Amino acid sequence: MDNQLRSNFLYPPGGILIWIIVFLELTVFFALLIVMKNSAHTQMDVFRHSVADLNIIAGTTNTVILLLSGYFMAKTITVIDHEDNKKHKSYLLATIICGLIFIAIKMVEYSEKLSSGITISYNAFFTFYWLITMFHLLHVVFGIAILTYFYFQKALKDRYQYQENLEAGAVFWHMCDLIWVVVFAVIYLYWR
């Protein structure tokens, strides 16, 4: 695929399909956050009290970890543009490791909630907390699966196809970063 075609609006990095998926996913997440915010108006005391039960250190650490993973993902795409396969694999591995650290921290946080008896039915705030953060976690798991596939994939005959597919994975991963930053701001910080 030549560079002129790749820079066309109908052929954005990763292809048009991934951008349609990103748009739909962002719409779902933002709709959930808006519904959560609207629900809080009738139960403001519950929301303000419940946010105190969140582990702000875990949430902040996970935010930093995902932003760092986004940096490594961007570096992956930058070095593959320069055909540096060894560096691209190293940065891709760093991205995957950051994603796994995010999951580990989230599992500790979930374990804390469950051991305290805070489940999805605990109150309205925690219903949204569990739904939104678990939905995001599923995206991170899926993103790690995609990136792991690329990490272990042998070089393709069609280098441009590999790069376009990897860019689609990068777009998906950056969507996970973006969503987490907004989720963190709304769930962990907004009602404090």
KAKA-V885944 format. One record per pair of residues at least 24 apart in sequence whose ideal C-beta (glycine too) atoms are under 10 Angstrom apart, sorted by the first residue. I is the first residue (numbers start at 1). J is the second residue. D is the distance in Angstrom with one decimal. If there is no record, write none. Layout:
I_J_D ; I_J_D
This chain:
1_158_8.8 ; 1_160_4.8 ; 1_161_8.0 ; 1_163_9.3 ; 1_164_7.3 ; 2_160_9.0 ; 3_160_9.7 ; 5_160_10.0 ; 6_160_7.8 ; 6_163_9.3 ; 6_164_7.8 ; 6_167_9.6 ; 11_164_8.5 ; 12_167_8.8 ; 12_168_9.8 ; 12_171_8.3 ; 13_77_7.9 ; 13_163_9.3 ; 13_164_7.8 ; 13_166_9.8 ; 13_167_4.4 ; 13_168_7.9 ; 13_170_7.6 ; 13_171_6.5 ; 14_77_9.7 ; 14_163_9.7 ; 14_164_6.5 ; 14_165_7.9 ; 14_166_8.3 ; 14_167_4.1 ; 14_168_3.4 ; 14_169_7.6 ; 14_170_6.8 ; 14_171_4.3 ; 14_172_7.9 ; 14_174_9.9 ; 15_164_6.1 ; 15_165_8.4 ; 15_167_7.9 ; 15_168_5.8 ; 15_171_8.8 ; 17_168_7.7 ; 18_164_9.6 ; 18_165_9.5 ; 18_167_8.2 ; 18_168_4.2 ; 18_169_8.5 ; 18_170_9.2 ; 18_171_4.9 ; 18_172_6.4 ; 18_175_8.8 ; 19_168_9.1 ; 19_171_7.0 ; 19_175_9.7 ; 21_168_9.0 ; 21_171_8.7 ; 21_172_7.4 ; 21_175_8.3 ; 22_168_9.8 ; 22_171_6.2 ; 22_172_7.2 ; 22_174_8.6 ; 22_175_4.8 ; 22_178_8.9 ; 22_179_9.7 ; 23_175_9.6 ; 25_135_9.4 ; 25_136_9.9 ; 25_139_7.2 ; 25_172_8.6 ; 25_175_6.1 ; 25_176_9.1 ; 25_178_9.9 ; 25_179_7.5 ; 26_175_6.9 ; 26_178_7.6 ; 26_179_7.1 ; 26_182_9.0 ; 28_132_10.0 ; 28_135_7.9 ; 28_179_9.7 ; 29_132_7.2 ; 29_135_7.4 ; 29_136_7.4 ; 29_139_8.9 ; 29_175_9.2 ; 29_178_9.2 ; 29_179_5.1 ; 29_180_9.8 ; 29_182_7.2 ; 29_183_7.3 ; 29_186_9.9 ; 30_179_8.8 ; 30_182_7.5 ; 30_186_9.7 ; 32_128_7.1 ; 32_131_6.7 ; 32_132_5.4 ; 32_135_7.5 ; 32_136_9.9 ; 32_183_9.2 ; 32_186_9.7 ; 33_128_8.3 ; 33_132_7.0 ; 33_179_9.5 ; 33_182_6.8 ; 33_183_7.3 ; 33_185_9.4 ; 33_186_5.2 ; 33_187_8.2 ; 33_190_9.5 ; 34_186_9.5 ; 35_128_7.7 ; 35_131_9.9 ; 35_132_9.9 ; 36_124_8.4 ; 36_125_8.1 ; 36_127_8.9 ; 36_128_4.1 ; 36_129_8.7 ; 36_131_8.8 ; 36_132_7.1 ; 36_183_10.0 ; 36_186_7.1 ; 36_187_7.8 ; 36_190_9.4 ; 37_128_9.3 ; 37_186_7.1 ; 37_190_7.8 ; 37_191_9.6 ; 39_124_5.5 ; 39_125_8.5 ; 39_127_8.7 ; 39_128_7.1 ; 40_124_7.9 ; 40_125_7.6 ; 40_128_8.8 ; 40_186_9.9 ; 40_190_8.5 ; 40_191_7.0 ; 42_124_8.6 ; 43_123_7.8 ; 43_124_5.4 ; 43_125_7.6 ; 44_191_8.0 ; 46_122_9.9 ; 46_123_5.3 ; 46_124_6.0 ; 46_125_5.8 ; 46_126_9.3 ; 46_191_9.6 ; 47_123_8.7 ; 47_124_7.4 ; 47_125_4.8 ; 47_126_9.9 ; 47_128_9.0 ; 47_187_9.8 ; 47_190_8.6 ; 47_191_4.7 ; 48_125_8.9 ; 48_190_9.9 ; 48_191_5.1 ; 48_192_7.9 ; 49_123_8.7 ; 49_125_8.3 ; 49_191_9.0 ; 50_118_8.4 ; 50_122_8.0 ; 50_123_6.0 ; 50_124_8.4 ; 50_125_3.7 ; 50_126_6.1 ; 50_128_9.7 ; 50_129_7.8 ; 50_187_9.9 ; 50_191_7.7 ; 51_125_7.1 ; 51_129_9.1 ; 51_187_7.7 ; 51_188_7.1 ; 51_189_8.3 ; 51_190_7.9 ; 51_191_4.4 ; 51_192_5.7 ; 52_191_9.1 ; 52_192_8.0 ; 53_112_9.0 ; 53_113_7.6 ; 53_116_7.2 ; 53_118_6.3 ; 53_122_9.0 ; 53_123_9.9 ; 53_125_8.8 ; 53_126_8.0 ; 53_129_9.2 ; 54_109_8.1 ; 54_112_9.5 ; 54_113_8.7 ; 54_118_9.6 ; 54_125_9.3 ; 54_126_9.5 ; 54_129_7.5 ; 54_133_9.9 ; 54_187_7.2 ; 54_188_5.6 ; 54_189_9.5 ; 54_191_9.5 ; 54_192_9.0 ; 55_105_8.9 ; 55_108_8.1 ; 55_109_5.2 ; 55_112_6.2 ; 55_113_8.6 ; 55_188_8.8 ; 56_184_9.6 ; 56_188_6.0 ; 56_189_8.2 ; 56_192_8.1 ; 57_105_9.4 ; 57_109_9.5 ; 58_105_5.3 ; 58_106_7.7 ; 58_108_6.6 ; 58_109_4.5 ; 58_110_9.8 ; 58_112_8.1 ; 58_188_9.2 ; 59_105_8.8 ; 59_106_9.4 ; 59_109_7.6 ; 59_133_9.3 ; 59_180_9.3 ; 59_183_9.0 ; 59_184_5.5 ; 59_185_9.9 ; 59_187_7.8 ; 59_188_4.3 ; 59_189_8.4 ; 60_184_7.7 ; 60_188_7.7 ; 60_189_9.4 ; 61_101_8.7 ; 61_102_8.9 ; 61_105_5.9 ; 61_109_9.7 ; 62_98_9.9 ; 62_101_8.3 ; 62_102_5.3 ; 62_103_9.3 ; 62_104_9.7 ; 62_105_5.2 ; 62_106_6.5 ; 62_109_8.1 ; 62_133_9.7 ; 62_140_9.7 ; 62_180_7.0 ; 62_183_9.9 ; 62_184_7.5 ; 62_188_9.6 ; 63_102_9.4 ; 63_177_9.2 ; 63_180_6.5 ; 63_181_6.4 ; 63_183_9.3 ; 63_184_4.9 ; 63_185_8.9 ; 63_188_8.5 ; 64_98_9.5 ; 64_102_9.9 ; 65_97_9.5 ; 65_98_5.2 ; 65_99_8.3 ; 65_100_9.6 ; 65_101_5.3 ; 65_102_5.0 ; 65_103_9.9 ; 65_104_9.6 ; 65_105_7.1 ; 65_177_10.0 ; 65_180_9.4 ; 66_98_7.0 ; 66_99_7.9 ; 66_101_9.4 ; 66_102_5.8 ; 66_136_9.8 ; 66_140_8.1 ; 66_173_9.1 ; 66_174_9.8 ; 66_176_7.0 ; 66_177_4.9 ; 66_178_9.3 ; 66_179_9.3 ; 66_180_5.0 ; 66_181_7.6 ; 66_184_8.9 ; 67_98_9.1 ; 67_177_6.4 ; 67_180_8.7 ; 67_181_7.5 ; 68_94_8.2 ; 68_95_8.9 ; 68_97_9.9 ; 68_98_5.5 ; 68_101_9.2 ; 68_102_9.8 ; 68_177_9.6 ; 69_94_7.6 ; 69_95_4.9 ; 69_96_8.3 ; 69_97_8.3 ; 69_98_3.4 ; 69_99_5.8 ; 69_100_9.7 ; 69_101_8.5 ; 69_102_7.3 ; 69_140_9.3 ; 69_143_9.2 ; 69_144_9.7 ; 69_147_9.4 ; 69_173_7.1 ; 69_174_9.4 ; 69_176_8.5 ; 69_177_6.9 ; 69_180_9.9 ; 70_95_8.1 ; 70_98_8.6 ; 70_170_9.1 ; 70_173_7.1 ; 70_174_5.7 ; 70_176_8.6 ; 70_177_4.2 ; 70_178_8.5 ; 70_180_9.6 ; 70_181_9.5 ; 71_95_8.8 ; 71_98_9.0 ; 71_177_9.5 ; 72_96_8.9 ; 72_97_8.6 ; 72_98_6.5 ; 72_99_9.8 ; 72_173_9.5 ; 73_98_8.9 ; 73_99_9.6 ; 73_143_9.4 ; 73_147_7.9 ; 73_166_9.6 ; 73_169_8.4 ; 73_170_5.1 ; 73_171_9.5 ; 73_172_9.8 ; 73_173_5.0 ; 73_174_6.6 ; 73_176_9.8 ; 73_177_8.2 ; 74_170_7.5 ; 74_173_9.6 ; 74_174_8.0 ; 76_147_8.6 ; 76_150_8.8 ; 76_151_9.7 ; 76_166_7.3 ; 76_167_9.7 ; 76_169_9.2 ; 76_170_6.8 ; 76_173_9.3 ; 77_163_8.2 ; 77_166_7.1 ; 77_167_6.2 ; 77_169_9.6 ; 77_170_5.3 ; 77_171_9.7 ; 77_174_9.9 ; 80_150_9.9 ; 80_159_9.0 ; 80_162_8.4 ; 80_163_5.8 ; 80_166_6.6 ; 80_167_8.8 ; 80_170_9.6 ; 81_163_7.7 ; 81_167_9.8 ; 83_159_8.0 ; 83_163_9.6 ; 85_155_7.3 ; 88_150_9.3 ; 88_151_9.6 ; 88_163_9.6 ; 88_166_8.3 ; 89_150_9.1 ; 89_151_6.5 ; 89_152_9.6 ; 92_147_6.1 ; 92_148_8.9 ; 92_150_6.4 ; 92_151_5.1 ; 92_166_8.1 ; 92_169_9.1 ; 92_170_9.4 ; 93_147_8.9 ; 93_148_9.3 ; 93_151_6.1 ; 95_143_9.0 ; 95_144_8.7 ; 95_147_5.9 ; 95_148_10.0 ; 95_150_9.9 ; 95_151_9.0 ; 95_169_9.5 ; 95_170_8.7 ; 95_173_6.8 ; 96_143_9.2 ; 96_144_5.8 ; 96_145_9.7 ; 96_146_9.9 ; 96_147_5.2 ; 96_148_5.9 ; 96_150_9.4 ; 96_151_6.4 ; 96_173_9.7 ; 97_144_9.6 ; 98_140_10.0 ; 98_144_9.5 ; 98_173_9.9 ; 98_177_10.0 ; 99_140_5.7 ; 99_141_8.3 ; 99_143_6.5 ; 99_144_4.4 ; 99_145_9.8 ; 99_147_7.3 ; 99_148_9.2 ; 99_173_7.9 ; 99_176_8.2 ; 100_140_9.3 ; 100_141_9.8 ; 100_144_6.7 ; 100_148_9.7 ; 102_136_9.7 ; 102_137_8.4 ; 102_140_6.0 ; 102_141_9.9 ; 102_144_9.0 ; 102_176_8.9 ; 102_180_8.1 ; 103_137_6.9 ; 103_140_6.3 ; 103_141_6.9 ; 103_144_7.6 ; 106_133_7.1 ; 106_134_8.9 ; 106_136_8.8 ; 106_137_5.7 ; 106_140_8.1 ; 107_137_8.9 ; 109_133_8.4 ; 110_134_8.3 ; 110_137_8.6 ; 125_187_8.5 ; 125_191_7.8 ; 128_186_9.3 ; 128_187_7.4 ; 129_183_9.5 ; 129_187_5.9 ; 129_188_9.4 ; 132_179_9.1 ; 132_182_9.9 ; 132_183_5.8 ; 132_186_8.4 ; 132_187_6.7 ; 133_180_9.0 ; 133_183_6.7 ; 133_184_9.6 ; 133_187_7.1 ; 133_188_9.8 ; 135_179_9.1 ; 135_183_9.3 ; 136_176_7.1 ; 136_179_5.8 ; 136_180_6.1 ; 136_182_9.8 ; 136_183_5.8 ; 136_184_9.8 ; 136_187_10.0 ; 137_176_9.6 ; 137_180_9.7 ; 139_172_7.9 ; 139_173_9.3 ; 139_175_7.6 ; 139_176_5.1 ; 139_179_7.1 ; 139_180_9.1 ; 140_173_8.8 ; 140_176_5.4 ; 140_177_9.6 ; 140_179_9.5 ; 140_180_8.1 ; 141_176_9.8 ; 142_172_7.8 ; 142_173_10.0 ; 142_176_8.7 ; 143_169_7.4 ; 143_170_9.6 ; 143_172_5.5 ; 143_173_4.9 ; 143_174_9.5 ; 143_175_8.3 ; 143_176_5.2 ; 143_177_9.5 ; 144_173_8.8 ; 144_176_9.4 ; 145_169_9.7 ; 146_170_9.5 ; 146_172_6.4 ; 146_173_7.8 ; 147_172_8.9 ; 147_173_6.6
